[in-house]
Amino acid sequence: MRGGPFILVAQNVQEHMPEFEIVGIFSDSYVQGRCSFITWGVSVRRFTNFYMFKMIIFLWVALPMAGTVYMLPESELAVRVDILFDCLAVLLAFLFVINDKLPRTPYLHKLDWLILMSLLFVFITCVCSWIAYWISTAYGADQADLFNKICTGVLVLVWVASNVSLFLVQYVQ
């Protein structure tokens, strides 16, 4: 059997890990002193488009749903919180679904950081909505509307800056 058992391993990788591509199967043998060595291996390359189209773009589309609460009146806290809890539920469900697709490492990948940032931004939007509701009841709708506009602008700028720093910093260096 040419290639040994690694032909079967390569077929198994291809069937159960669609985000990877088999680049090559190699084997080598050499003699060193009185010992003979045989090495076999499989070269595997990860498809970056798998992560880009199935995971990252989903987050970039799902997160602006949380930003839609800034278009609602500040006095409707229940509707705002309902939308934000739905977004949190979607992000948490997404986290559990992709947990099997991410490689197990002791450090956080960029996708892990993006998911954590998404959860943090939805939580901050929830806090901002509660503060806007409190401002609208205490100081009026005009002050709450101004606070909403400031929160929207700051969160959008921070989100864009954090994504740029997360994904483009390695290309600038």
Secondary structure, 3 states (H helix, E strand, C coil): CCCCCHHHHHHHHHHHCCCEEEEEEEEEEEEECCEEEEEEEEEEEECHHHHHHHHHHHHHHHHHHHHHHHHCCCCCHHHHHHHHHHHHHHHHHHHHHHCCCCCCCCCCCHHHHHHHHHHHHHHHHHHHHHHHHHHHHHCCHHHHHHHHHHHHHHHHHHHHHHHHHHHCHHHHC
